[in-house]
Amino acid sequence: MPKPRGPETQKMLRSIVTLLRNTTWKCGKIERRVMDYLQGQHKKQGAAQTPVTDIIQHFEVRGKKKSEYLEAIQRLEKRNIIKLSII
């Protein structure tokens, strides 16, 4: 049976990611994939903001992989590469 989501995870899924710095220095594999997606969105649409749900849908992740991507987004925020804004 799946583990229920905590309130922190639900807040994160409703937030918007803003790209602050265009760098992948000292990033892992998943962080680089997220950064590449954000950089591509910035080049295509000209907007440096993307909802977290769009990132999760783009990579088509479920279960454990989904939590790994959410953790990667948190690590990028901790390193001040992105900013999470709760809607």
C-alpha positions in Angstrom: 0.0 0.0 0.0 1.5 3.4 -0.9 2.7 5.7 1.8 0.5 8.8 2.3 2.0 12.0 1.2 3.0 14.4 3.8 2.0 18.1 3.8 5.5 19.1 2.7 5.3 17.0 -0.4 1.9 18.3 -1.3 3.1 21.9 -0.9 6.1 21.2 -3.1 3.9 19.7 -5.8 1.8 22.9 -5.8 4.8 25.2 -6.1 6.6 26.8 -9.0 10.3 26.4 -9.7 12.2 29.6 -10.7 15.6 29.2 -12.3 18.1 31.5 -10.5 21.4 30.3 -11.8 22.3 28.5 -15.0 24.8 26.0 -13.6 25.1 22.3 -13.1 28.4 22.3 -11.3 28.6 19.5 -8.7 25.1 18.2 -9.6 24.1 14.6 -9.8 22.4 12.9 -12.7 18.9 13.7 -11.7 19.7 17.3 -10.9 21.3 17.7 -14.3 18.2 16.4 -16.0 16.0 18.8 -14.1 18.3 21.7 -14.9 18.4 20.8 -18.6 14.6 20.7 -18.6 14.4 24.1 -16.9 17.0 25.6 -19.2 15.2 24.3 -22.3 11.9 25.8 -21.0 13.6 29.1 -20.5 15.0 29.1 -24.0 11.7 27.9 -25.6 9.2 30.0 -23.7 11.4 32.8 -22.3 10.0 32.1 -18.8 12.3 31.0 -16.0 9.3 29.6 -14.1 7.8 26.1 -14.3 5.4 24.3 -12.1 6.8 21.2 -10.3 3.9 19.1 -11.6 5.0 19.9 -15.2 8.5 18.7 -14.4 7.2 15.4 -12.9 4.9 14.9 -15.9 7.6 15.6 -18.4 9.9 12.8 -16.9 6.9 10.5 -16.5 8.1 9.3 -13.0 6.1 7.3 -10.5 6.6 6.0 -7.0 10.2 6.0 -5.8 11.5 7.8 -8.8 9.1 10.6 -8.2 10.4 11.1 -4.7 14.0 11.1 -6.0 13.1 13.9 -8.4 11.4 15.9 -5.6 14.5 15.4 -3.5 16.7 16.6 -6.4 14.6 19.7 -6.6 15.0 20.3 -2.9 18.8 19.9 -3.2 18.9 22.4 -6.0 16.9 24.9 -3.9 19.2 24.3 -1.0 22.2 25.2 -3.2 20.4 28.4 -4.4 20.2 27.3 -8.0 16.4 27.4 -8.1 13.7 28.9 -6.0 10.5 27.2 -5.0 7.5 29.5 -4.7 4.4 28.1 -3.2 1.1 29.1 -4.9 
